[in-house]
Amino acid sequence: MTNFPGGERSMRRYRLPLTPMADVMFQLLVFFMLASISVPYSLLPLRSAAAPATAGPGTGQAEDGLSVAAPGTAIWTVEAGALRAGGQRFELDRLPGLVAALANSGTTAVLLITRTDAQVQDLTTVLEALQAGGIASIQLATAGPG
């Protein structure tokens, strides 16, 4: 405490600047938000298969080099909250039954075509269901515009 010329006593106050603390808290918030978004999807094992040596009948490639589905391969289209298989639209909650039907029919591969309105979570749900159902080969493709 100090005495001022007027005889009043005053306590010295120390001010703690809060701006650096707010900056650190904001940086931590951004870091944890970004880390929590990427963690669940990094756990999905994705492998690429070797391409066939030559194109032609029975090799899985058309003559123009575009990939086509081989026999024993199911083609599914992933949409926003749904799945199209065999021309029918199914909600994602019916996936266990669809995957079981694939396994029972002897299908060992699935070609997933993602539409532009499909969310990452939709694709993740389908991939997890196929993996749990024992489907060994999964190929991903993106649908063109339109």
N, C-alpha and C positions, 0 to 999 in steps of 0.2 A: 504494500500500500504506500501511496505517496501523498504528501501534503502539497496542495496547490496554494498559490499565493492568497487565495480568498479564504483559506482555512478549511476547505472541504476536503474530506478524504474520499478517494476513489480507488476502486479495485481495478487492476489491469486485467483486461479481458483478452484472451487469446482466441482467435477465430480459426477454425479448421476448415480449409477450403474443400468443398464437396465435389467440385468439378472433376478432379482426377479419379475419385472413387466412382462417380457415375460413369466415366469413360471405361473404367475397368469392368464394371458390372455389365455395361452394354456389350463389350467385346466378349465376355464370358457367355452372355445370353445368345449372341449370334453363333459363337462356336458350338455350344451345346445343341442349338436348334439344327445346325447343319449336320452335326455328327449323328443326331438321333434320326434324321431323315435317311441317311445313307446306310446305316447299320443293318436293318432287316434285309435289304436287297443284296448286300454283299455276301450273304450266307447261301445264296442259291448257286449250286455248282453248274456252270455252263461249260460244255466242251464242244469243240468243233470237230467234225469228222473229215476225213480225207476225201477229196473229190475223186470220182471215178477217172480212170486213165483215159478212156475214149468215150466219145458220145455215140449213142446209137440205141437200138432197141434193147430194152431190159437193163440199161445202165443207169436209169434215173435222170437222164438228160435228154432234152430234145435236140434235134439236129442244129438248131440255131444257138445252142449253148445254154438255153434257159432251163432251169431246174423244174422238173415235173415230179409229181408224186409217184413213187414206185408201188407195185402191187403189195398189199398188206399194210398200206399207210392210210391212216385216216386224215382227212382235211377238216380242220376246225377254224372258224373265224371268231376272233375275240372282239367283242364290242363293249360298249359302256354298260357294265353290270350284267352282261349276257354272253351267250356263246351260240354260234350257229353251227350246226352239224347236220349233214344230210338234208339241207334245205329247211330245217326247222330251227326255231329260236328257243333256247333253254336258258332259264335263269341260272346263276352260278351256284345256287344252293342245291341244284340237281347234279352237280359234278360227280359225287361219289358213285351214283348209279350209272352215269355215262361211262366213267372210267372202268367200272366193273364190267359193263357190257363190252367195252373194247377188249379187255383182258380175256373174257370168255370167248370172244370171236376169234382170238388168235392174233389180233393186231399188235404189232410190236413197235410201230413208229407212228408219230403224229406230226403233221405239218400244221403249225399254228400261224394263221394270218391275222395280224393285228390291224384293226381299223384305226383311223385317226382319232376317233372319239373314245377309244379304249384308254383306260387309266392304267398306270403302272401296277396298281394294286389288283386290278382285274387279271392282268397277265401273270402276276405273282401267284394269285389264287389258283389259276389253271395249272401253272407249272408245278406247284406243290401237290395238287391233286393227282397229276399224272405221275409224278415221282413216287408218291405214296402207293399208287396203283401198280407200280412195277413196269411202267412203260419205259423202255430203255433208250429209245431214240426220239428226240424231239427237235424239230427244225423250226426256225422262226423266219417269218417273212412279213413284210409290210405291204399293206394294200395300197395300190396307186390312188391318185386323187379321183374323187367321184364316188 
